[in-house]
Amino acid sequence: MNALIIEDEKLVAQELAASIAEVDSTIHLVGIVGSVKTALSWFFENAEPDVIFADIQLADGVSFTIFSKYQISCPVIFTTAYNEYAIQAFKVNGIDYLLKPVDQDELRQAIVKARKFAKPTGPAGLDVQKLMDALNLPSPFKPTYKEHFLGSARNRWVPVKISDIAYVVRDQLIFLVTNAGERYILDYDSLDEIEQLLDPAVFYRASRQCLIHINAVQTLKGLANLKLQLVLKAPNQSFGIDISRDKAPTFRKWLEK
């Protein structure tokens, strides 16, 4: 059974991972993510796990936001420090929970329950709004992403709307290229830094050197080695991008969402 941990405290996540391995050595941990933003990126690029262990309060919001944006079918075991009222709300909605610090026996029982749900049909989808109402919490907020970048070209600075960007590429320096084919330098240290500022539903990390805007895609062509050849819309069609064999399935899924 594959498990994902959503927890913003690194030490707590490591301790939970160790406890899971001790309780059930057959569980394979496929990842640890620490924020709403990184969790959404993870789900867009990876297959759904069999069970999720999710903290409620994360650095950039509540984990319910993740499940309101990405419909899952696997069971979720929430880890929480909420009071008894909140715990009752989880019971009403059929979602298991673990109080921090995690008790080994409770963890074992939660995993047994998760295995019962981890079937092809899966449990019913999470009713996020019902949870929020029961917990007397505000509705999940929409994560905020960058709306403009300030690009430079020929000793001038130009604000560029995110919707006007076709792709961002690293070629010694980091450049953004607009839908009109204009090219600007961005004053950032890495593409990873820029990726965290962009909505993963709109931008895809096509390679280590390139981020693609979904509206810039013209066509895809399958190659013999199961890669995909990506052609962008004019005037950027000459910019050649190959999607690796490993990334090809998730890229197609991203385009179809």
Phi and psi in degrees as a GROMACS rama.xvg file:
@    title "Ramachandran Plot"
@    xaxis  label "Phi"
@    yaxis  label "Psi"
@TYPE xy
-89.6285  138.193  ASN-2
-129.018  144.722  ALA-3
-119.536  136.941  LEU-4
-108.022  128.784  ILE-5
-113.247  105.502  ILE-6
-156.947  128.417  GLU-7
-89.6195  -9.90051  ASP-8
-97.6526  111.439  GLU-9
-57.5389  -44.6206  LYS-10
-65.1565  -41.6023  LEU-11
-62.8805  -41.8926  VAL-12
-62.3513  -42.6076  ALA-13
-65.1307  -39.8721  GLN-14
-66.5267  -39.2706  GLU-15
-65.7218  -42.0488  LEU-16
-60.0274  -42.0328  ALA-17
-66.0296  -39.2108  ALA-18
-66.1709  -41.3116  SER-19
-61.5955  -44.5756  ILE-20
-63.6008  -35.6104  ALA-21
-71.4483  -39.4355  GLU-22
-74.6873  -40.6875  VAL-23
-145.839  99.6162  ASP-24
-72.2928  -10.8449  SER-25
-83.9777  -9.91379  THR-26
-78.784  129.391  ILE-27
-103.472  118.888  HIS-28
-80.6887  115.933  LEU-29
-94.279  -10.5385  VAL-30
173.935  160.446  GLY-31
-130.555  121.998  ILE-32
-122.295  149.456  VAL-33
-117.602  9.75889  GLY-34
-155.532  164.876  SER-35
-59.259  -45.1479  VAL-36
-63.5399  -46.7625  LYS-37
-71.4434  -30.6992  THR-38
-65.9843  -43.4236  ALA-39
-61.8784  -41.3875  LEU-40
-61.634  -41.47  SER-41
-62.3189  -45.6999  TRP-42
-65.9256  -33.1193  PHE-43
-70.3985  -21.9887  PHE-44
-113.085  -2.56283  GLU-45
-134.562  157.651  ASN-46
-70.0621  148.545  ALA-47
-63.406  135.797  GLU-48
-75.2834  178.65  PRO-49
-85.8638  -23.6505  ASP-50
-154.466  147.942  VAL-51
-123.708  132.458  ILE-52
-105.08  113.516  PHE-53
-125.976  125.852  ALA-54
-68.7027  157.959  ASP-55
-89.4436  -52.8353  ILE-56
-91.3376  116.9  GLN-57
-112.031  172.295  LEU-58
-60.138  -33.6593  ALA-59
-115.447  22.9744  ASP-60
143.439  -158.456  GLY-61
-105.5  148.957  VAL-62
-67.5232  -19.5064  SER-63
-57.8872  -29.4405  PHE-64
-57.9991  -38.2476  THR-65
-60.3481  -46.4534  ILE-66
-78.7286  -14.7694  PHE-67
-79.8225  -20.2149  SER-68
-103.214  -23.989  LYS-69
-130.362  106.217  TYR-70
-71.6971  119.123  GLN-71
-109.873  162.135  ILE-72
-119.457  -7.90241  SER-73
-85.9267  158.58  CYS-74
-69.3819  149.182  PRO-75
-120.559  128.701  VAL-76
-107.309  110.718  ILE-77
-82.9601  138.682  PHE-78
-105.16  129.103  THR-79
-152.588  157.06  THR-80
-115.058  17.9138  ALA-81
-68.6216  163.724  TYR-82
-78.0018  179.587  ASN-83
-61.2289  -32.0423  GLU-84
-60.887  -44.6845  TYR-85
-64.8986  -40.2812  ALA-86
-61.4908  -41.1359  ILE-87
-60.1142  -36.795  GLN-88
-62.3357  -39.3064  ALA-89
-65.4077  -38.8742  PHE-90
-64.4256  -42.7787  LYS-91
-58.3808  -38.1149  VAL-92
-89.4561  6.35212  ASN-93
70.4046  26.1302  GLY-94
-112.117  129.841  ILE-95
-77.394  166.66  ASP-96
-151.951  159.765  TYR-97
-134.288  130.016  LEU-98
-83.0868  137.404  LEU-99
-82.1796  140.098  LYS-100
-70.8148  147.425  PRO-101
-69.0081  129.333  VAL-102
-87.9414  133.781  ASP-103
-60.8723  -41.4113  GLN-104
-66.5701  -41.6882  ASP-105
-65.9558  -36.7725  GLU-106
-63.3071  -43.6414  LEU-107
-61.3567  -43.7503  ARG-108
-64.9315  -39.4864  GLN-109
-64.6383  -39.3887  ALA-110
-66.956  -39.921  ILE-111
-59.7287  -44.5279  VAL-112
-64.3502  -39.964  LYS-113
-62.9777  -37.6509  ALA-114
-63.2027  -32.4477  ARG-115
-67.0923  -32.8687  LYS-116
-84.3311  -22.2057  PHE-117
-78.3293  68.2789  ALA-118
-121.827  167.721  LYS-119
-52.8748  -35.9114  PRO-120
-75.1238  -36.0373  THR-121
69.8309  170.016  GLY-122
-76.2545  169.362  PRO-123
-64.8098  151.38  ALA-124
-60.5413  152.923  GLY-125
-68.0923  130.817  LEU-126
-89.9711  86.5173  ASP-127
-61.9418  -44.8525  VAL-128
-64.8995  -36.6148  GLN-129
-62.1287  -41.3796  LYS-130
-61.2348  -46.3605  LEU-131
-62.5633  -40.6594  MET-132
-65.4485  -42.6531  ASP-133
-65.6748  -33.8011  ALA-134
-86.1265  -3.17473  LEU-135
57.8432  41.5242  ASN-136
-111.257  155.837  LEU-137
-65.8758  155.744  PRO-138
-59.2051  149.69  SER-139
-54.6639  130.745  PRO-140
-84.0432  158.014  PHE-141
-83.039  122.119  LYS-142
-55.6574  142.012  PRO-143
-92.0361  133.878  THR-144
-124.157  166.553  TYR-145
-59.3435  136.85  LYS-146
-106.067  -26.6796  GLU-147
-141.512  152.665  HIS-148
-119.199  149.929  PHE-149
-101.961  106.569  LEU-150
-100.74  152.717  GLY-151
-118.681  144.141  SER-152
-159.878  128.018  ALA-153
52.5035  50.6312  ARG-154
62.2963  27.0568  ASN-155
-136.284  151.129  ARG-156
-108.006  134.498  TRP-157
-130.071  124.379  VAL-158
-73.5789  130.107  PRO-159
-120.983  125.432  VAL-160
-68.135  144.897  LYS-161
-58.1199  -38.5352  ILE-162
-67.4581  -15.3351  SER-163
-92.2205  -2.68422  ASP-164
-88.2268  131.261  ILE-165
-89.4049  -44.7342  ALA-166
-161.485  161.744  TYR-167
-121.816  131.327  VAL-168
-134.996  145.629  VAL-169
-102.455  120.406  ARG-170
-142.614  80.1121  ASP-171
68.1426  -64.9441  GLN-172
-96.4596  171.316  LEU-173
-101.647  126.294  ILE-174
-119.135  146.274  PHE-175
-109.814  143.856  LEU-176
-122.142  128.057  VAL-177
-84.4572  171.732  THR-178
-64.3457  -19.6031  ASN-179
-91.6919  1.858  ALA-180
86.9288  6.40339  GLY-181
-75.5197  145.396  GLU-182
-123.174  125.358  ARG-183
-130.956  147.024  TYR-184
-85.0398  137.657  ILE-185
-107.467  137.578  LEU-186
-89.8387  67.9864  ASP-187
-131.217  155.903  TYR-188
-82.799  -29.3657  ASP-189
-150.831  159.261  SER-190
-71.5444  -28.7278  LEU-191
-59.789  -42.3659  ASP-192
-61.6793  -42.3627  GLU-193
-68.8399  -39.9432  ILE-194
-57.8746  -37.774  GLU-195
-66.1695  -20.2103  GLN-196
-90.2682  -7.84857  LEU-197
-110.358  148.673  LEU-198
-69.1034  119.332  ASP-199
-65.8835  -15.3642  PRO-200
-75.9349  -17.9027  ALA-201
-108.59  -35.938  VAL-202
-114.712  138.007  PHE-203
-120.785  135.707  TYR-204
-81.0373  89.4522  ARG-205
-68.4947  -29.5767  ALA-206
-158.955  179.393  SER-207
-64.8334  -22.8434  ARG-208
-103.412  -3.75929  GLN-209
-146.321  137.832  CYS-210
-115.698  133  LEU-211
-114.249  134.692  ILE-212
-81.396  136.919  HIS-213
-60.6404  -33.3432  ILE-214
-76.9894  -7.16429  ASN-215
-88.1322  -9.70682  ALA-216
-77.6087  127.557  VAL-217
-97.1967  -59.2988  GLN-218
-146.104  163.409  THR-219
-121.708  142.353  LEU-220
-127.938  125.928  LYS-221
-74.7763  135.699  GLY-222
-104.115  163.405  LEU-223
-62.1123  -30.703  ALA-224
-90.3593  19.9628  ASN-225
71.894  7.24073  LEU-226
-76.9533  169.378  LYS-227
-118.953  136.551  LEU-228
-100.408  121.238  GLN-229
-100.233  128.971  LEU-230
-114.011  126.873  VAL-231
-89.3885  163.669  LEU-232
-71.1463  153.406  LYS-233
-60.8133  142.852  ALA-234
-95.6288  19.2193  PRO-235
-102.697  17.3821  ASN-236
-67.7643  -17.2327  GLN-237
-80.4265  -11.5526  SER-238
-79.155  105.537  PHE-239
-83.9916  132.268  GLY-240
-135.178  127.373  ILE-241
-107.869  129.755  ASP-242
-92.2838  126.54  ILE-243
-63.14  161.739  SER-244
-59.2445  -38.8175  ARG-245
-67.5292  -36.4953  ASP-246
-84.9698  -18.1156  LYS-247
-54.7815  -46.8582  ALA-248
-62.7009  -43.9628  PRO-249
-70.2735  -30.1484  THR-250
-67.1276  -43.1229  PHE-251
-63.3439  -39.8774  ARG-252
-63.1227  -40.4031  LYS-253
-61.9548  -40.7568  TRP-254
-68.5298  -29.0438  LEU-255
-89.4407  -8.99988  GLU-256
